Amino acid sequence: MLDDSYYTLNGDTRPCVATIGFFDGVHRGHQFLIANVMEEAKQTGLASLVITFDRHPRQVLNQDYQPQLLTTLERKLQLISLTGVDNIAVLRFSKEMAALTAREFMRQVLAEHLNVKTLVIGYDNRFGHDRTEGFDDYVAYGRELGIQVVQAKSYTIDNMKVSSSLIRSFLKGGEVEMATRCLNRPFELSGKVVKGFQEGRKLGFPTANLDLGDSDQLIPKDGVYAVWATVEGLARPLPAMMDIGFRPTFGGSTLSLEVNIVGFHGNLYGKQLKVQFASRVRDNRKFDSPESLAEQLREDQDNIIKILNKVTKQNR
């Protein structure tokens, strides 16, 4: 079972210091934890390893569960790699793996397959069947298996413990600036540009209609946002405004993600587009006429350019 249930990205099976978690968002709390792992590895002369999963465990345990992810698996692995950790192990989470007790998991996966000598546990992390066991149990099992188990501290901002669920709550409330602080980078969405309703073009604000596919990415609260847009094939992000909503002025009934890239002229259909959120500008509302909406969009665009210029200066 286990041979088909895990893989490592580079086959490195040296004795290691490891941590384990889903690591959605690879936020500042995760970065702090991984830095602890790397420091411990440096001091003990071992390799450093991050162990994560290919899907959210609740997707396997509850087929109706629909995760709202901060990062796709591909992006998550990129971000973990950027920390400088020696290796990443991605576990293919299955019902068989979910049935393992914490001790069985530590013996079969951590000790026997991944050669873990020290396990650094996040302050709130639990694993094993039904997650009924806790840190003291892990320490006891580790003593039997030759694995030292240590617990990392939480990472706080403004007395708040940074977590993926905290960041999701900020995004669902439209507080993208707080999400940026917790992530240590802007929250982003990536997808393919598909044909939309083309109403923006008629108003003088052509938009790229973003399709996220089946990526389960979290969509922030409805509204108009200042964003940076990176078009496939272009290296530099461009200033843009994004509308998330149901197009109330035109009687829309389905959620759309529309991006107007300031000053951009060109065919975007079929291209990949990444947007990074800087600030939420306003709520959506129904306008009396398309002309009134166009007037508001001109004001929004001016406001958004000012916001993005300000953020750019602050980051220099």
Secondary structure as UniProt FT lines:
FT   HELIX           2..4
FT   STRAND          6..8
FT   STRAND          16..20
FT   TURN            24..25
FT   HELIX           28..44
FT   STRAND          47..53
FT   HELIX           57..61
FT   TURN            63..64
FT   HELIX           73..82
FT   TURN            83..84
FT   STRAND          87..91
FT   HELIX           95..98
FT   HELIX           102..105
FT   HELIX           106..111
FT   TURN            112..114
FT   STRAND          116..121
FT   TURN            123..124
FT   HELIX           129..131
FT   HELIX           135..145
FT   STRAND          148..151
FT   STRAND          156..157
FT   TURN            158..159
FT   STRAND          160..161
FT   HELIX           164..172
FT   TURN            173..174
FT   HELIX           176..183
FT   STRAND          188..194
FT   HELIX           199..202
FT   TURN            203..204
FT   STRAND          208..211
FT   TURN            213..214
FT   STRAND          223..231
FT   TURN            232..233
FT   STRAND          238..245
FT   HELIX           248..250
FT   STRAND          256..261
FT   TURN            262..263
FT   TURN            269..270
FT   STRAND          272..282
FT   HELIX           290..314
//
